[in-house]
């Protein structure tokens, strides 16, 4: 008993090859998240401090990376929820 060989079409789909690796949503989401946290790293190393003066002449100093990290965490959560979350069926 023999089984017939299936014909393989020489025409490739447009999403094969290098384009299929570049057009992946998860890759771009990961790149965006990494870029946000690299920005937090650079602000933490090279950034200044936020200084607040109150009425009673007390001074509060907070590193500016705290504020950048807060917004990076919000951005990471929103990107992760949209791209890596459950897919609508």
C-alpha positions in Angstrom: 0.0 0.0 0.0 1.4 3.4 -0.9 0.4 6.8 0.2 0.2 9.7 -2.3 2.8 12.5 -2.0 1.3 15.8 -1.3 2.2 18.6 -3.6 4.0 21.5 -1.9 3.2 24.8 -3.5 6.3 26.9 -4.4 4.4 30.0 -3.5 5.1 31.1 0.1 2.7 33.0 2.2 3.6 36.6 2.8 4.2 36.0 6.6 7.0 33.5 6.2 10.6 34.2 6.7 12.0 37.3 8.4 8.8 39.3 8.0 7.0 36.9 10.3 9.5 37.5 13.0 9.4 41.3 12.7 5.6 41.6 12.6 4.9 39.8 15.9 3.0 42.0 18.4 4.6 40.3 21.4 8.1 41.2 20.2 7.2 44.9 19.9 5.5 44.9 23.3 8.5 43.4 24.9 10.8 45.9 23.2 8.6 48.8 24.5 8.6 47.4 28.1 12.4 47.0 28.0 12.8 50.5 26.6 10.7 52.0 29.5 12.8 50.2 32.1 16.1 51.2 30.5 14.9 54.8 30.7 14.2 54.3 34.4 17.8 52.9 34.7 19.3 55.9 33.0 17.3 58.4 35.0 18.2 56.6 38.1 21.9 56.8 37.3 22.1 60.2 35.6 19.0 62.0 36.7 18.6 64.6 39.4 16.4 64.9 42.4 13.0 66.4 42.9 13.2 68.9 45.8 10.1 70.1 47.6 10.0 73.0 50.0 7.1 73.4 52.4 5.8 76.4 54.3 7.5 75.5 57.5 10.9 75.5 55.7 11.4 71.8 55.6 12.9 70.2 52.5 11.9 66.9 51.0 14.2 65.3 48.4 13.1 62.4 46.2 15.1 60.9 43.4 13.4 61.6 40.0 13.7 57.9 39.1 10.8 57.2 41.5 8.4 59.2 39.4 9.7 57.7 36.1 9.4 54.2 37.6 5.8 54.9 38.6 4.8 55.8 35.1 6.9 52.9 33.7 5.0 50.5 35.9 1.7 51.9 34.7 2.9 51.6 31.1 4.2 48.1 31.6 0.9 47.0 33.1 -1.2 48.4 30.3 1.0 47.0 27.5 1.1 43.6 29.2 -2.6 43.5 29.7 -3.4 44.5 26.1 -0.8 42.3 24.3 -0.2 39.3 26.7 -3.6 39.2 28.2 -6.4 36.8 27.1 -7.3 37.0 23.5 -10.9 37.6 22.5 -12.4 34.7 20.8 
